């Protein structure tokens, strides 16, 4: 079966392996890691579209192991809290998150086995290591499997740019009008979702309602870097932080943004945008609607500097 996606999704994808849907696949797999939200998520929507087209259930998988070089209590806590919100939001759509937490960094995770059972796999296009190493490794191990990466991080899709941008003024001149138009148009989700995979995943998913402190303590990671209590993970915490800045900091952002001693001088959204807990479409739309000099400066940082960085990493041969 030939894979076709709506234009708004198709412009965001990169094929690692372009192939027909695998006929003996049990489900379409969505491997989540940097878009931990069920709203405004092009990668999730692409996976859902493939599942509907194939008449198969959708399996949403997220894994957290010990092989990431910066794994620590802080890193694990934020991701696990984000997964709680992600799981809850998916449940509202009739989907479910199967989360694998590996306490042993040397232990093989279940992703390879899930890939072997999939009709197709969709993941987020995240253009920096270690993911740029992991993607081709998994694709090479399953050469018959359609493997798609979908940009869920940027408003202007990374595959749209032709070269690695290096100068903000050039990126601004070339793309700012298009970025503004995309923000104004917003992002539209599907009207319906496929069924969730309800079979045996082949591993015991982590219970996200369990004590996170106890689970993290049992992981072989760096325990010298503690969580930041004032920065919990997840969409709810991210949008609370954004709402506060929108109300009390955005209007003054152009004047105060260089003073790090002021708590509301900047949005402090970086970790929430990094892991996709909050939607850049929503944040940019809110700022555009607010208007004013502070919003203009914030939007320049969000739409020019942040997007330039992603596009540079995607197109650069140095990474």
C-alpha positions in Angstrom: 0.0 0.0 0.0 1.4 3.4 -1.0 1.7 5.8 1.8 0.2 9.2 1.3 -0.2 11.9 3.9 -2.1 15.3 3.9 0.1 18.2 2.6 0.5 19.8 6.0 2.1 16.6 7.3 3.9 15.6 4.1 6.0 18.8 4.0 7.2 17.9 7.5 8.5 14.4 6.9 11.8 12.9 6.0 11.9 9.3 4.8 14.5 7.1 6.4 13.1 4.1 4.5 10.4 4.7 1.9 8.5 1.5 1.5 4.9 0.2 1.4 3.2 -0.5 4.7 4.3 -3.9 5.8 1.5 -6.4 5.3 2.1 -8.5 8.3 2.5 -5.6 10.7 0.4 -5.7 13.9 0.2 -1.9 14.4 1.6 1.4 13.4 4.3 2.5 15.9 4.8 6.0 17.1 8.1 6.4 18.9 7.8 9.5 21.0 10.7 11.4 22.6 10.7 15.2 21.8 7.0 15.9 21.2 5.5 14.9 24.6 2.1 16.2 23.9 -1.0 14.9 22.2 -2.2 18.3 20.9 -0.6 20.2 18.0 1.6 17.2 17.3 2.3 16.6 13.6 4.3 13.4 14.3 1.4 11.8 16.3 -1.0 12.9 13.6 1.1 11.3 10.9 1.2 8.1 12.8 -2.5 8.2 13.3 -3.1 8.9 9.6 -1.1 5.8 8.7 -2.9 3.7 11.2 -6.3 4.7 9.9 -5.1 4.1 6.3 -3.8 0.7 7.2 -6.8 -0.2 9.3 -4.4 -1.0 12.2 -4.2 0.2 15.8 -1.7 2.7 16.9 1.0 1.9 19.5 2.5 5.0 21.2 5.9 4.1 22.7 8.3 6.1 24.8 11.5 4.8 26.4 13.9 6.1 29.0 17.1 4.2 29.5 20.6 4.8 30.9 22.5 5.3 27.7 22.0 9.0 27.3 25.2 10.8 28.4 23.4 13.3 30.6 21.0 10.9 32.4 20.4 12.1 36.0 17.7 12.4 38.5 16.8 15.8 37.1 16.6 14.5 33.5 14.6 11.4 34.5 12.2 13.3 36.7 11.3 15.9 34.1 10.7 13.3 31.4 8.7 11.0 33.6 6.5 13.9 34.8 6.1 14.9 31.1 5.1 11.4 30.3 2.4 11.5 32.9 0.7 14.4 31.2 1.3 13.0 27.8 -0.3 9.7 28.8 -3.3 11.5 30.3 -3.8 13.5 27.2 -3.5 10.5 25.0 -6.1 8.7 27.1 -8.6 11.5 26.3 -8.2 10.6 22.6 -8.7 6.9 23.3 -5.0 6.1 22.9 -2.4 5.0 25.5 1.2 5.5 26.1 3.4 2.4 26.7 6.4 3.7 28.6 9.6 1.6 29.2 11.9 2.6 32.0 15.2 0.7 32.1 17.1 0.8 35.3 20.1 -0.8 33.7 21.9 1.2 31.0 23.3 -2.0 29.5 20.0 -3.7 29.2 18.4 -3.9 25.7 15.1 -2.0 25.4 12.0 -3.2 23.6 12.1 -0.8 20.7 13.8 -3.2 18.3 11.2 -5.9 19.0 8.4 -3.4 18.4 9.9 -2.3 15.1 10.0 -5.9 14.0 6.2 -6.1 14.6 5.2 -2.8 13.1 3.6 -2.0 9.7 5.3 1.4 9.8 7.1 3.6 12.3 6.9 7.3 12.8 9.1 9.3 15.1 9.9 13.0 15.6 12.6 14.6 13.5 15.1 15.7 16.0 18.4 16.7 14.2 21.0 16.3 16.9 22.9 13.3 18.5 22.2 10.8 19.9 19.0 10.6 17.8 20.9 11.2 14.5 22.8 8.1 15.3 19.9 6.0 16.5 17.5 6.7 13.6 19.7 5.2 10.8 20.8 2.3 13.1 17.2 1.2 13.7 16.3 1.8 10.0 19.2 -0.3 8.8 18.1 -3.2 11.1 14.6 -3.2 9.6 15.2 -2.3 5.9 11.7 -3.4 4.8 9.9 -1.2 7.4 8.6 2.3 6.3 10.4 4.7 8.7 9.3 8.3 8.8 10.6 11.2 10.8 8.2 14.2 11.2 9.1 17.6 12.4 7.0 18.4 15.5 9.4 21.1 16.8 9.3 23.9 14.3 6.6 26.1 12.9 8.4 26.2 9.5 9.2 22.6 8.8 12.9 21.7 8.7 12.6 19.9 5.4 11.4 23.1 3.8 14.8 24.9 4.1 17.3 24.1 1.4 20.6 25.0 3.1 21.9 25.4 6.6 21.1 29.0 7.7 23.8 30.7 9.7 22.7 34.3 9.9 19.5 35.5 11.7 19.0 38.5 9.5 19.0 36.3 6.4 16.7 33.8 7.9 14.4 36.5 9.1 14.3 38.2 5.7 13.6 35.0 3.8 11.1 33.3 6.2 9.6 35.7 8.7 6.6 36.5 6.6 5.9 32.9 6.0 6.4 32.1 9.7 3.9 34.8 10.7 1.4 33.4 8.2 1.8 29.9 9.6 1.4 31.2 13.2 -1.8 33.1 12.2 -3.2 30.0 10.5 -2.6 27.8 13.6 -2.4 24.1 13.6 -5.4 21.8 13.1 -5.8 18.4 14.6 -7.7 15.4 13.2 -11.4 14.9 13.9 -10.9 11.3 14.8 -8.2 8.9 16.0 -7.4 5.3 15.4 -7.9 2.6 18.0 -5.1 2.0 20.5 -3.1 -1.2 20.3 -4.5 -3.4 23.1 -2.4 -6.6 22.6 0.7 -7.8 24.3 3.6 -5.3 23.7 6.2 -7.8 24.8 7.3 -5.9 27.8 5.9 -4.7 31.1 5.1 -0.9 30.7 6.2 1.3 33.5 3.3 2.4 35.7 3.4 6.2 35.5 1.2 6.5 38.6 3.9 4.8 40.7 6.3 6.7 42.9 8.7 8.5 40.6 11.3 9.1 43.3 11.5 5.4 44.1 11.7 4.4 40.4 14.4 7.0 39.7 16.4 5.9 42.8 16.5 2.4 41.3 18.1 3.5 38.0 21.8 3.4 37.4 22.2 7.1 36.5 23.9 10.2 38.0 22.1 10.8 41.3 24.2 13.9 42.1 22.1 16.1 40.0 18.7 16.5 41.7 15.4 17.5 40.2 14.4 21.2 40.2 11.3 21.5 42.3 10.2 24.7 40.7 10.5 23.2 37.2 8.4 20.0 37.0 7.9 18.3 33.7 4.8 18.2 31.6 2.4 20.2 29.6 0.4 21.4 32.6 3.5 22.9 34.3 4.7 24.3 31.0 1.5 26.1 30.2 1.2 27.4 33.8 4.6 28.9 33.3 3.7 30.4 29.9 0.4 31.8 31.3 2.3 33.6 34.0 4.8 35.1 31.6 2.1 36.0 29.1 0.3 37.9 31.9 3.2 39.5 33.8 6.3 39.4 31.7 5.7 39.5 27.9 4.8 43.2 27.7 8.2 44.1 29.3 10.3 41.4 27.6 12.0 43.8 25.2 13.3 45.9 28.1 14.1 43.3 30.7 15.2 40.2 28.8 18.9 40.8 29.4 18.6 40.9 33.2 18.9 37.4 34.5 18.2 38.4 38.1 14.5 39.2 37.2 12.3 36.1 37.4 9.8 37.3 34.8 12.3 38.8 32.4 12.2 35.7 30.2 9.7 33.0 29.6 11.7 30.1 31.0 10.0 27.8 28.5 13.2 26.2 27.2 12.8 22.7 28.7 9.1 22.6 27.8 9.8 23.5 24.2 12.8 21.2 24.1 10.8 18.1 25.0 7.7 19.3 23.2 5.5 19.6 26.4 4.2 22.8 25.0 3.2 23.6 21.5 5.3 26.3 19.6 2.1 26.9 17.5 0.1 27.7 20.6 2.8 29.8 22.3 3.5 31.8 19.1 -0.2 32.3 18.5 -0.7 33.6 22.0 2.2 36.0 21.7 1.0 37.3 18.3 -2.5 37.9 19.7 -1.0 39.8 22.7 1.0 42.1 20.4 3.2 44.9 21.6 7.0 45.5 21.6 7.6 42.7 24.2 5.7 40.2 22.1 7.5 41.3 19.0 10.9 40.7 20.6 9.7 37.3 22.0 8.4 36.2 18.6 11.7 37.2 17.0 13.5 34.9 19.4 11.0 32.1 19.0 10.5 32.3 15.2 13.9 33.4 14.0 16.6 32.4 16.5 15.0 29.1 17.7 13.9 28.0 14.3 17.2 28.9 12.7 19.0 26.7 15.2 16.8 23.7 14.4 17.1 24.3 10.6 20.9 24.7 10.9 21.3 21.4 12.8 19.1 19.7 10.3 21.0 20.9 7.3 24.5 21.0 8.7 27.0 18.2 7.9 29.0 19.1 11.0 26.7 17.3 13.5 
